[in-house]
């Protein structure tokens, strides 16, 4: 007998022994009728009512906190239940990640992203200087102003800056109003303020009157829902008010890095609790409001440079999109106001460039009235 025959014999013997073993009591070698299997299945289903989908808890949206209230420290386990719609779960996770600085502010190294031969070309990766040490050690005393912070010592130089006239104060109020409306849904107090806005015959005055009428006629809950659909949404909002998105098609791109570098040069940094990246339209408008009012001390031409570099290339398109957004009714009026005000600012800064080219001065230009 050959070796292969021995192996085959052994395999056959073990197979017969395995088949000869007694089957468990609940199994039978004979096939069961289909009806019997169905009967067993029905019996099992009746014996385990917990598997009935009707017994799962129903989803109550009122039991969950508002999405816009989620911060990095919020417990979002209530959004992870099996009865919560998947889109709502994803929206809660996205909001938690956006408000977590460890995730939101991470800037990864990508191929061809910066000039790696120049260590100072990558914001956040450049060598530390002596001026950086106090801030890293928490020794820099700062004051909060318009959503950002600036060194308190800058207040001593305020008297030496240009005089702030009534037009600049009006510009600051306009920027602050737009920043507030884009950063959050207006509460009852802000709506009451909007209802009291007065208009005039100018395009900007007409936009004020239209916004006032919309605030008076639209239900506050509808306005809140409108803001949610436009800028938050289930998974994503209808619009992205970020420079990076409008200039590159992506979030957290090079425009954001350039904004952060500009603010760093001015001694400005993000305030604690601020969840939006610095290229958000509301953040940039807060900075412009601080510069126009004199609350943020900066060199001459800073306003114009920030406007022309970080706002002018994209903000008009954003407000135009907001005017025509599918979900916008109240915020369509906000879009009109923002678009007209940006046109006024663009014209004013252009006139400033012409005037300075003509006389070689750096004086703050006279601007058209902003109402």
NORKANOR-V659590 format. One record per pair of residues at least 12 apart in sequence whose C-alpha atoms are under 7 Angstrom apart, sorted by sequence separation. I is the first residue (numbers start at 0). J is the second residue. If there is no record, write none. Layout:
i = (I;I)
j = (J;J)
This chain:
i = (196;242;243;290;322;78;321;322;351;63;196;287;319;195;318;194;318;193;194;259;258;318;319;347;194;258;318;347;193;194;255;255;315;58;71;190;343;57;58;66;69;70;56;69;315;71;70;71;265;243;242;241;242;241;184;240;241;240;184;303;258;246;245;242;240;229;228;182;181;225;179;225;178;178;178;178;222;175;174;175;174;174;175;174;214;150;172;213;149;171;149;171;148;147;148;171;147;148;170;171;147;148;210;147;168;209;210;146;167;168;167;206;163;206;207;163;206;203;122;203;203;122;146;157;145;145;90;153;90;145;89;87;86;86;144;177;203;204;203;98;97;170;169;166)
j = (208;254;255;302;334;91;334;335;364;77;211;302;334;211;334;211;335;211;212;277;277;337;338;366;214;278;338;367;214;215;277;278;338;82;95;214;367;82;83;91;94;95;82;95;341;98;98;99;297;278;278;278;279;279;223;279;280;280;226;348;309;313;313;313;317;326;326;281;281;326;281;327;281;282;284;285;329;284;284;285;285;287;288;288;329;266;288;329;266;288;267;289;267;267;268;291;268;269;291;292;269;270;332;270;291;332;333;270;291;292;292;332;292;335;336;293;336;336;256;339;340;260;285;296;285;286;233;296;234;289;234;233;233;234;294;337;369;370;370;274;274;369;369;368)
